[in-house]
Amino acid sequence: MPDLLKDMYNPESIQKLASDIRAVYPAFQTDTFLTSVLDETWSTLELKARGRQISIALGKYLPADYSEAIGIIDQIVMNYGTWLDGFFAMVFPDFVEVHGQDEAHWDISLAALERYTQYASAEFAVRPFLIQDQDRMMAQMAAWSKHENDSVRRLASEGCRPALPWGQALNSFKQDPTPILPILEQLKTDPSIWVRKSVANNLNDISKTHPDLVATLAKKWSGKHEHTDWIIKHGCRTLLKQGNRAVLALFGYDGAASVDIQNLTLEASSISRGESIAFSFSLTAKEPIKVRLEYGVDYVKANGKRSRKIFQISEVTCKKNEQRAYTRNHSFADVSVRKHYPGLHSITLIVNGIEQGTLDFELRAD
């Protein structure tokens, strides 16, 4: 597998695609297609931009008649699709997104997305259709939610997530997510973990703008089915981290009064960027209690302000007078999603959503 996802789109895989198209469509201009795709900008393009460049070029060198072009792609996906990696094959739903949004093409396009999502998810490609005609598209999503294929059922949920990473935001659903709820109701006991993860992620998206709605729905669904209970827990993860009292209570984390925290300490008062810092503490349960242990790190940002990120330690059920001790290490090495800046940082212990103590330390640049 390539080190970078974008390198799944490479000269060899694109040549393979061109050869397979030529086998079923002899008029395909293989060399011109390759030159068009692998132009002087290619090395600078990231994953989605590379896929988009391929789908635009396909539109130039496949037949101008859209239905005929889809017929050729069908033969590639269905008959020659075994060599395709799921990420590479996302170029086919993207082709539909780029070339198939005209009203005259909708029926062909939606049928193609239903087929192609079984090889590579069409979760990005459906979103412009949703924005263009929400009612019509949500009726289609409702039908997909009852499909026999789990990839199609997943598309019904994943495609209408309000804030799908890398996808177009669905602002109407951020404002009013209620049109999504029948889809999630249909899928809340789905046998496929692939589908259930999507339902949970959709709920988590909704929780960021409508926390009370998700809390109410979670309470309604709770205890009815083991698959649904898993969805609720995963879908409420942001609300749990935010210390939402209704959601914490739903899962039995009703407060911290019955827990004593002792000896919360840091191993050092300062560390250098790239190092780790350890903190430790112990707890005693005065009564039987379920305990959710987290800690927040208040990071210094580039502008000097601070921003908190929550990390989970564990979830345990303690007996009366039970004692537990914990030590955790937290790294301050730069990673792709976070760069660290020098300054005063903090670690805050959180028990059942309630802060139990904060420790400050200095992060040095050297």
C-alpha positions in Angstrom: 0.0 0.0 0.0 1.4 3.5 -0.8 2.7 5.6 2.1 0.2 8.3 1.2 -3.4 7.7 0.2 -3.0 10.2 -2.7 -0.4 7.9 -4.2 -3.0 5.3 -4.9 -3.6 7.5 -7.9 -0.3 7.0 -9.7 0.9 6.5 -13.3 0.6 2.7 -13.0 -2.9 2.6 -11.6 -4.1 5.3 -14.1 -2.5 3.4 -17.0 -4.4 0.2 -15.8 -7.6 2.2 -15.8 -7.0 3.5 -19.3 -6.1 0.1 -20.6 -9.3 -1.4 -19.2 -11.4 1.3 -20.7 -9.7 0.8 -24.1 -10.6 -2.9 -23.9 -14.3 -2.1 -23.8 -14.2 1.2 -25.7 -11.6 1.0 -28.4 -12.0 4.6 -29.4 -10.6 5.7 -26.0 -7.5 7.9 -26.5 -5.3 6.4 -23.9 -2.1 8.5 -24.5 -4.0 11.8 -24.6 -6.0 10.8 -21.5 -2.8 10.0 -19.6 -1.2 13.3 -20.7 -4.2 15.2 -19.6 -4.3 13.6 -16.1 -0.5 13.5 -15.4 0.2 17.1 -16.3 2.6 19.5 -14.6 0.3 20.0 -11.6 -0.1 16.3 -10.8 2.7 16.1 -8.1 1.2 19.0 -6.2 -2.3 17.6 -6.0 -3.7 15.9 -2.9 -6.1 12.8 -2.8 -9.4 14.4 -3.7 -7.9 16.8 -6.3 -6.2 13.9 -8.1 -9.5 11.9 -8.2 -11.2 15.0 -9.5 -8.6 15.5 -12.2 -9.1 11.9 -13.4 -12.9 12.3 -13.5 -12.7 15.5 -15.4 -10.4 13.9 -18.0 -12.7 10.9 -18.3 -15.4 13.4 -19.2 -13.3 14.6 -22.1 -12.4 11.2 -23.5 -15.4 9.0 -22.8 -18.4 9.5 -25.1 -20.2 12.8 -24.8 -23.5 11.0 -24.3 -23.7 10.6 -20.5 -25.6 7.4 -20.5 -23.1 5.8 -22.9 -20.2 6.9 -20.7 -21.9 5.4 -17.6 -22.4 2.2 -19.6 -18.6 2.0 -20.2 -17.8 2.8 -16.6 -20.2 0.1 -15.5 -18.2 -2.5 -17.4 -15.0 -1.3 -15.8 -16.5 -1.4 -12.3 -18.5 -4.6 -12.6 -16.3 -6.7 -14.8 -12.8 -5.3 -14.2 -13.3 -3.9 -10.7 -11.5 -6.6 -8.7 -8.1 -4.9 -9.0 -9.5 -1.5 -7.9 -8.7 -0.3 -4.4 -11.6 1.2 -2.7 -10.0 4.7 -2.6 -9.0 4.5 -6.2 -12.5 3.5 -7.3 -13.9 6.6 -5.7 -13.2 8.3 -9.0 -16.3 6.7 -10.4 -18.8 8.2 -8.0 -16.9 11.4 -8.5 -17.4 11.1 -12.3 -21.2 11.0 -11.5 -20.9 14.1 -9.3 -19.0 16.1 -11.9 -20.9 15.1 -15.0 -24.3 13.8 -13.9 -26.1 16.5 -12.0 -28.2 17.8 -14.9 -31.9 17.1 -14.3 -32.0 14.9 -17.4 -29.3 12.7 -15.9 -30.7 12.2 -12.4 -32.2 8.8 -12.7 -29.1 7.5 -14.4 -26.8 9.1 -11.9 -28.6 7.9 -8.8 -28.8 4.3 -10.1 -25.1 4.5 -10.9 -24.2 5.8 -7.4 -26.2 2.9 -5.9 -24.0 0.5 -8.0 -20.7 2.2 -7.5 -21.0 2.7 -3.7 -20.7 -1.0 -3.4 -17.1 -0.7 -4.7 -16.2 2.7 -3.3 -18.3 4.9 -1.1 -20.4 7.5 -2.9 -20.7 9.6 0.3 -19.1 12.7 -1.2 -20.8 12.4 -4.6 -24.4 12.4 -3.2 -24.0 15.7 -1.4 -24.4 18.1 -4.3 -27.5 16.2 -5.3 -28.8 16.7 -1.7 -28.1 20.4 -1.9 -29.8 20.7 -5.3 -33.0 18.9 -4.3 -33.2 17.8 -0.7 -36.7 16.4 -0.7 -36.1 14.2 -3.7 -32.7 13.0 -2.5 -33.9 12.2 1.0 -36.6 10.1 -0.5 -33.9 8.2 -2.4 -31.8 7.9 0.8 -34.9 6.4 2.6 -35.1 3.8 -0.1 -31.4 3.1 0.1 -31.7 2.7 3.9 -33.7 -0.5 3.2 -31.4 -1.9 0.5 -30.1 -5.5 0.9 -26.5 -4.3 0.4 -24.9 -2.9 3.6 -22.7 -0.4 1.5 -25.8 1.1 0.0 -27.5 1.3 3.5 -24.4 3.0 4.8 -24.6 5.5 2.0 -28.1 6.5 3.2 -26.6 7.6 6.5 -23.1 8.7 5.6 -24.2 10.7 2.7 -26.5 12.9 4.8 -24.1 13.5 7.7 -24.3 17.3 8.4 -20.5 17.7 8.7 -18.9 14.8 6.8 -15.1 15.2 7.0 -13.7 16.2 3.6 -17.2 16.6 2.3 -19.4 19.5 1.5 -21.2 20.7 4.7 -25.0 20.3 4.6 -25.9 23.6 6.2 -29.7 23.0 6.0 -29.2 19.8 8.2 -26.9 21.8 10.6 -29.9 24.2 11.1 -32.6 21.5 11.1 -31.5 17.8 11.3 -35.0 16.4 11.6 -35.1 15.1 8.0 -32.2 12.8 8.8 -33.9 11.1 11.7 -36.1 8.7 9.8 -33.0 7.4 8.1 -31.3 6.8 11.5 -34.4 5.2 12.9 -34.5 2.7 10.0 -30.8 1.8 10.5 -30.5 1.9 14.3 -30.5 -1.9 14.6 -28.7 -2.7 11.4 -26.7 -5.9 11.5 -23.6 -4.3 9.8 -21.1 -2.6 12.1 -20.1 -0.6 9.0 -23.6 0.9 8.9 -23.9 1.3 12.7 -20.6 3.3 12.8 -22.1 5.6 10.2 -25.3 6.1 12.2 -23.2 6.9 15.3 -21.1 9.3 13.4 -24.2 11.0 12.0 -25.6 11.4 15.5 -22.3 12.8 16.7 -22.4 15.4 13.9 -25.9 16.4 15.0 -24.9 16.6 18.6 -22.5 19.4 17.9 -25.4 21.7 16.8 -28.4 20.1 18.5 -27.2 18.4 21.7 -30.7 18.3 23.4 -32.1 16.5 20.3 -29.5 13.8 20.5 -29.8 13.5 24.2 -33.5 13.0 23.9 -33.2 10.5 21.1 -30.5 8.6 23.0 -32.8 8.3 26.0 -35.7 7.1 23.7 -33.5 4.5 22.0 -31.6 3.3 25.1 -32.1 -0.3 26.3 -34.1 -1.5 23.3 -31.4 -3.3 21.3 -27.7 -4.1 21.8 -26.8 -2.7 18.4 -28.7 0.5 19.2 -27.0 0.9 22.6 -23.6 0.7 20.9 -24.7 3.4 18.4 -25.9 5.7 21.2 -22.7 5.4 23.2 -20.5 6.1 20.1 -22.8 8.8 18.8 -22.8 10.6 22.1 -19.0 10.7 22.5 -18.7 14.5 22.0 -21.5 15.1 24.5 -19.8 12.9 27.0 -16.5 14.8 26.5 -18.4 18.0 26.9 -19.8 16.8 30.3 -23.4 16.9 29.1 -25.3 16.0 32.3 -28.3 14.3 30.7 -26.1 12.0 28.6 -23.7 11.3 31.5 -26.7 10.3 33.6 -28.1 8.1 30.8 -25.0 6.0 30.9 -24.9 5.9 34.7 -22.2 8.6 35.3 -24.4 10.6 37.7 -21.8 12.7 39.5 -18.5 12.6 41.4 -19.6 13.2 45.0 -19.0 9.5 45.9 -15.4 9.6 44.6 -12.4 11.0 46.5 -9.3 11.9 44.4 -6.0 11.9 46.1 -2.4 12.7 45.1 -3.0 14.3 41.7 0.6 15.1 40.7 2.8 15.9 37.7 6.2 14.4 37.3 7.8 17.7 36.2 7.0 21.4 36.2 8.3 21.9 32.7 9.2 19.8 29.6 10.6 20.5 26.2 8.5 20.2 23.0 8.7 16.7 21.7 8.9 15.1 25.2 6.1 13.5 27.3 4.9 14.4 30.7 3.4 11.9 33.2 0.7 12.6 35.8 -0.7 10.3 38.4 -3.6 10.1 40.9 -5.5 7.7 43.0 -9.2 7.4 43.7 -11.4 5.9 46.4 -15.1 5.1 45.9 -17.1 5.9 49.0 -20.1 4.1 47.5 -20.7 1.7 44.5 -20.4 3.9 41.5 -19.7 3.9 37.7 -16.7 6.2 37.0 -15.7 7.8 33.7 -12.2 9.2 34.0 -10.9 11.8 31.5 -8.3 14.5 31.4 -8.2 17.8 29.5 -5.1 19.4 28.1 -5.2 23.1 27.7 -2.9 23.7 24.7 -1.3 27.0 23.9 -2.2 27.9 20.3 -0.1 29.9 17.8 -1.9 33.1 18.9 -1.0 32.6 22.5 -4.6 31.6 23.6 -5.4 28.2 25.0 -7.7 25.5 23.7 -8.8 22.3 25.6 -8.7 18.8 24.2 -10.3 15.9 26.2 -8.8 12.5 26.4 -10.4 9.4 28.0 -8.6 7.4 30.6 -11.1 4.7 31.4 -14.6 3.7 32.4 -14.9 1.5 35.4 -17.4 0.3 38.0 -16.1 0.6 41.5 -17.3 -1.2 44.7 -17.7 0.6 48.0 -14.3 1.6 49.4 -12.5 0.3 46.3 -9.2 2.1 45.6 -7.5 2.5 42.2 -4.3 4.2 41.1 -3.5 5.6 37.7 -0.5 7.0 35.9 -0.7 8.4 32.4 1.9 9.8 29.9 1.0 12.5 27.5 3.2 13.3 24.5 3.9 16.7 23.2 5.6 15.6 20.0 4.3 17.4 16.9 1.9 15.3 14.7 0.1 16.0 11.5 -3.1 17.1 13.3 -1.4 19.2 16.1 1.6 21.4 16.4 2.8 22.4 19.9 3.7 25.9 21.0 5.7 26.9 24.0 3.9 28.4 27.1 1.9 27.5 30.1 -0.2 24.4 29.6 -2.5 22.6 32.0 -3.8 19.1 32.7 -7.2 18.8 34.3 -8.6 15.6 35.8 -12.3 15.1 35.0 -14.5 12.5 36.8 -18.0 11.9 35.5 -17.8 15.2 33.7 -16.7 17.2 36.7 -13.3 18.8 37.1 -11.3 17.4 40.0 -8.1 19.4 39.9 -5.8 21.2 37.5 -2.0 21.1 37.3 0.1 23.7 35.3 3.4 23.1 33.6 5.6 24.9 31.2 6.2 23.7 27.6 9.6 24.9 26.4 10.5 25.4 22.8 13.9 23.7 23.0 
